């Protein structure tokens, strides 16, 4: 039986300066990307805030995919906006402007009908808000948390409180090293897992992702693409795909968590093929099934690898 995935985070507008051109008023936000990805696999419950300028058509798209937007508040003011410039090879980006707008006063209000959610994804928001969400949900089976270097540096105590309450932390390699103070990722992962989360995912961009739990280390590759159009939202799509698959399967056993990594990588690969979330919105289950087959071809060896005689 499919379980609901509760996703809390930002809905936004992005202004993107990329080698291919400048794109303004692109619908974005961590919760937007995560919800689109997760909704392809399981029912989504979305919590966030938008301003009067946010298109209702975007929420309609999410509803058509099975997302419940009862937790999206429409406040008086403008929607959160981020402007960034990407490097020529799209491997890095510089924040040029951040306008919190209605997001500055955002206090997550979890609808009563959402409080029994068993799978929870805490988007990259202030750790204090992440704690507020956890205080409102009943008994989630899996709490997945995202964070960033800004909170690691600026709110270490609150972030530490969050880590004690989550099951799976999803961060990139730079953030893992910053949080732990350890360069070696295997040692860094062990240090972070001692702080609370029994599971850890370290995203490494085009080099795939590492998953750490009590059983050891698991690796999922990034899907090789000839053309990457826009990396914005790839990590959030990965997280959404992962929680969507876990919610669909309804279990947290080792094979499911490892397969969830591949579904996350697959949906992240779709995301970067277009500007903003439009490509992700066009993905069908048939598309996803085909790409998962292609993923399996990347790592299929035809059996146990043995030394030649």
C-alpha positions as CSV (number, residue, x, y, z in Angstrom):
1,X,0.0,0.0,0.0
2,X,1.3,3.4,-0.9
3,X,2.0,5.8,2.0
4,X,1.8,9.6,1.8
5,X,5.0,11.6,1.6
6,X,4.8,14.8,3.6
7,X,7.1,17.5,2.0
8,X,7.8,20.8,3.7
9,X,9.9,23.5,2.2
10,X,10.1,26.4,-0.2
11,X,8.1,27.3,-3.3
12,X,9.8,30.1,-5.2
13,X,10.8,32.0,-8.3
14,X,14.3,31.6,-9.7
15,X,16.1,34.0,-11.9
16,X,18.8,32.0,-13.6
17,X,21.9,33.4,-15.4
18,X,23.4,30.5,-17.4
19,X,25.7,30.1,-20.4
20,X,22.7,29.4,-22.6
21,X,21.0,32.6,-21.6
22,X,19.1,34.4,-18.8
23,X,15.8,33.0,-17.6
24,X,13.6,35.0,-15.3
25,X,10.6,34.1,-13.2
26,X,11.3,30.4,-13.4
27,X,9.1,28.5,-10.9
28,X,11.4,26.8,-8.4
29,X,11.9,26.0,-4.7
30,X,13.0,22.8,-3.0
31,X,9.5,21.7,-2.1
32,X,8.3,22.3,-5.7
33,X,11.0,20.0,-7.2
34,X,10.7,17.4,-4.5
35,X,6.9,17.2,-4.8
36,X,6.9,16.9,-8.5
37,X,9.5,14.0,-8.4
38,X,7.8,12.2,-5.5
39,X,4.3,12.5,-6.9
40,X,5.3,10.3,-9.8
41,X,5.6,7.5,-7.3
42,X,3.3,8.1,-4.3
43,X,0.7,10.6,-3.0
44,X,2.3,13.8,-1.7
45,X,1.2,16.2,1.0
46,X,2.8,19.6,0.4
47,X,3.4,22.3,3.0
48,X,4.8,25.7,2.1
49,X,4.0,29.4,1.5
50,X,3.5,31.4,-1.7
51,X,2.7,35.0,-2.4
52,X,-0.1,36.5,-4.4
53,X,2.1,36.3,-7.5
54,X,2.6,32.5,-7.5
55,X,0.6,30.9,-10.4
56,X,-2.3,28.8,-9.4
57,X,-1.6,26.7,-12.5
58,X,1.5,25.3,-10.9
59,X,-0.4,24.1,-7.9
60,X,-3.0,22.7,-10.4
61,X,-0.2,20.7,-12.1
62,X,0.7,19.3,-8.7
63,X,-2.8,18.4,-7.8
64,X,-3.3,16.6,-11.1
65,X,-0.3,14.4,-10.2
66,X,-1.9,13.5,-6.9
67,X,-0.3,16.1,-4.6
68,X,-2.5,17.5,-1.8
69,X,-1.8,21.2,-1.5
70,X,-4.0,21.9,1.5
71,X,-0.8,22.8,3.4
72,X,0.2,25.5,0.9
73,X,-0.5,28.9,2.4
74,X,-1.1,31.9,0.1
75,X,0.1,35.0,2.0
76,X,-0.2,38.7,1.3
77,X,3.1,39.6,-0.4
78,X,5.5,38.3,-3.0
79,X,6.8,34.8,-3.3
80,X,10.4,33.9,-2.2
81,X,12.8,34.7,-5.0
82,X,16.4,33.6,-5.7
83,X,18.8,34.8,-8.4
84,X,21.9,33.0,-9.3
85,X,24.7,32.8,-11.9
86,X,26.1,29.5,-13.1
87,X,29.6,28.9,-14.2
88,X,30.3,28.1,-17.9
89,X,30.4,24.4,-17.2
90,X,27.4,24.5,-14.8
91,X,29.4,22.9,-12.1
92,X,29.1,25.8,-9.7
93,X,26.8,28.8,-9.1
94,X,26.9,32.1,-7.3
95,X,24.0,33.6,-5.4
96,X,23.4,37.1,-6.7
97,X,20.2,38.0,-4.8
98,X,17.9,36.4,-2.3
99,X,14.5,37.9,-1.4
100,X,12.7,36.0,1.3
101,X,9.4,38.0,0.9
102,X,6.5,35.9,2.4
103,X,9.0,33.1,3.3
104,X,10.5,35.4,6.0
105,X,7.5,34.9,8.2
106,X,6.8,31.3,7.3
107,X,5.8,29.1,10.2
108,X,4.8,25.6,8.9
109,X,1.2,24.7,9.8
110,X,0.7,21.0,9.3
111,X,-3.0,20.3,8.5
112,X,-4.6,17.7,10.9
113,X,-5.1,15.4,7.9
114,X,-1.3,15.5,7.3
115,X,-0.2,14.7,10.8
116,X,-0.3,10.9,10.4
117,X,2.2,11.0,7.5
118,X,4.7,8.1,7.8
119,X,7.3,9.5,5.4
120,X,8.5,13.1,6.0
121,X,10.9,15.2,3.9
122,X,12.2,18.3,5.7
123,X,13.4,20.6,2.9
124,X,16.3,23.0,3.3
125,X,14.7,25.5,5.7
126,X,15.7,27.0,9.1
127,X,16.4,24.2,11.6
128,X,13.9,25.8,14.0
129,X,11.2,25.4,11.4
130,X,12.2,21.8,10.9
131,X,11.8,21.2,14.6
132,X,8.4,22.8,14.5
133,X,7.3,20.4,11.8
134,X,8.5,17.4,13.7
135,X,6.6,18.6,16.8
136,X,3.3,18.5,14.7
137,X,3.6,15.1,13.1
138,X,2.6,12.0,15.0
139,X,4.8,8.9,14.5
140,X,6.7,9.1,11.2
141,X,8.5,5.9,10.2
142,X,11.1,7.8,8.2
143,X,12.2,11.5,8.6
144,X,14.5,12.7,5.8
145,X,16.2,16.0,6.3
146,X,18.1,18.3,3.9
147,X,20.3,21.2,5.1
148,X,23.0,23.5,3.8
149,X,26.3,25.2,4.7
150,X,24.4,28.3,5.8
151,X,22.7,26.5,8.6
152,X,25.8,24.4,9.4
153,X,27.7,27.6,10.1
154,X,25.0,29.8,11.4
155,X,22.8,27.5,13.5
156,X,25.0,24.6,14.7
157,X,23.1,24.1,18.0
158,X,19.6,24.0,16.4
159,X,20.8,21.8,13.5
160,X,22.3,19.5,16.1
161,X,18.9,19.2,17.8
162,X,17.4,18.4,14.4
163,X,19.9,15.7,13.7
164,X,19.0,13.9,16.9
165,X,15.4,13.6,15.6
166,X,15.9,12.6,12.0
167,X,16.5,9.2,10.4
168,X,18.2,10.1,7.1
169,X,20.3,13.2,6.4
170,X,20.8,14.2,2.7
171,X,23.7,16.6,2.1
172,X,26.5,17.0,-0.5
173,X,30.1,16.2,0.0
174,X,31.2,19.7,0.8
175,X,28.5,20.0,3.5
176,X,29.4,16.6,4.9
177,X,33.0,17.7,5.3
178,X,32.0,21.0,6.8
179,X,29.5,19.5,9.3
180,X,32.0,16.8,10.5
181,X,35.3,18.7,10.1
182,X,36.7,15.6,8.4
183,X,37.8,15.4,4.8
184,X,37.5,11.7,4.2
185,X,33.9,11.0,3.4
186,X,33.7,7.6,5.0
187,X,35.1,8.9,8.3
188,X,32.9,12.0,8.0
189,X,29.8,9.8,7.5
190,X,30.6,7.8,10.6
191,X,31.0,11.1,12.6
192,X,27.7,12.5,11.3
193,X,25.8,9.3,12.0
194,X,26.9,9.4,15.6
195,X,25.0,12.7,15.9
196,X,21.6,11.1,15.4
197,X,20.7,10.1,11.8
198,X,21.2,6.3,11.4
199,X,21.3,6.8,7.6
200,X,23.2,9.3,5.6
201,X,23.3,10.2,1.9
202,X,26.2,12.2,0.5
203,X,25.4,13.6,-3.0
204,X,28.4,14.1,-5.3
205,X,26.7,15.7,-8.4
206,X,27.9,14.1,-11.6
207,X,29.8,11.5,-9.5
208,X,26.6,10.0,-8.1
209,X,25.7,9.5,-4.4
210,X,26.9,7.5,-1.4
211,X,24.5,5.9,1.1
212,X,25.7,5.0,4.6
213,X,23.8,2.9,7.1
214,X,24.4,0.1,9.6
215,X,24.9,-2.4,6.7
216,X,27.8,-0.4,5.2
217,X,28.2,1.8,2.2
218,X,26.2,1.8,-1.1
219,X,26.9,3.7,-4.3
220,X,24.5,4.9,-6.9
221,X,25.9,6.5,-10.1
222,X,24.7,9.6,-11.8
223,X,23.1,9.0,-15.1
224,X,25.4,10.1,-17.9
225,X,23.9,12.8,-20.1
226,X,25.2,14.5,-23.2
227,X,23.5,17.8,-22.4
228,X,22.9,19.3,-19.0
229,X,20.6,22.3,-19.4
230,X,19.9,23.5,-15.8
231,X,21.2,21.8,-12.6
232,X,18.7,23.8,-10.4
233,X,16.6,21.5,-8.4
234,X,18.5,18.3,-9.2
235,X,19.2,17.5,-5.6
236,X,15.7,18.2,-4.5
237,X,14.4,16.0,-7.3
238,X,16.7,13.3,-6.0
239,X,15.3,13.6,-2.5
240,X,11.7,13.6,-3.8
241,X,12.3,10.6,-5.9
242,X,13.8,8.7,-3.0
243,X,11.0,9.5,-0.5
244,X,8.4,8.8,-3.2
245,X,9.7,5.4,-3.8
246,X,10.0,4.5,-0.1
247,X,6.4,5.8,0.4
248,X,5.3,3.7,-2.6
249,X,6.9,0.5,-1.2
250,X,5.9,1.1,2.4
251,X,9.0,-0.5,3.9
252,X,12.5,0.7,5.0
253,X,14.4,-2.6,4.4
254,X,17.8,-2.5,2.8
255,X,16.9,-3.4,-0.8
256,X,14.1,-0.8,-0.9
257,X,16.4,2.0,0.4
258,X,19.1,1.1,-2.1
259,X,16.6,1.0,-5.0
260,X,15.3,4.3,-3.8
261,X,18.7,5.8,-4.4
262,X,18.4,4.8,-8.1
263,X,14.9,6.3,-8.4
264,X,16.2,9.5,-6.9
265,X,19.2,9.6,-9.3
266,X,16.9,8.9,-12.3
267,X,14.5,11.8,-11.4
268,X,17.4,14.1,-10.8
269,X,18.7,13.3,-14.2
270,X,15.4,14.2,-15.8
271,X,15.3,17.5,-13.9
272,X,18.5,18.8,-15.4
273,X,17.3,18.2,-19.0
274,X,15.3,21.4,-19.0
275,X,15.1,24.8,-17.5
276,X,13.2,24.8,-14.2
277,X,10.8,21.9,-13.4
278,X,9.1,21.7,-16.8
279,X,11.0,18.6,-18.0
280,X,10.3,16.9,-14.7
281,X,6.5,17.7,-15.0
282,X,6.5,16.0,-18.4
283,X,8.1,12.7,-17.2
284,X,5.7,9.7,-17.3
285,X,6.0,6.5,-15.4
286,X,6.9,4.9,-18.7
287,X,9.8,7.3,-19.1
288,X,10.9,6.5,-15.6
289,X,10.7,2.8,-16.1
290,X,12.9,3.1,-19.3
291,X,15.5,5.2,-17.5
292,X,15.6,2.8,-14.6
293,X,16.4,0.0,-17.1
294,X,19.2,2.2,-18.6
295,X,20.5,2.7,-15.0
296,X,20.6,-1.0,-14.5
297,X,22.6,-1.4,-17.7
298,X,25.3,0.9,-16.2
299,X,26.0,-1.5,-13.4
300,X,25.0,-4.9,-14.7
301,X,28.0,-7.3,-14.8
302,X,26.2,-10.5,-15.9
303,X,26.8,-12.1,-12.5
304,X,29.4,-12.4,-9.8
305,X,32.7,-10.9,-11.0
306,X,35.4,-13.6,-10.7
307,X,39.1,-13.6,-11.4
308,X,39.9,-15.3,-14.7
309,X,41.6,-18.7,-14.4
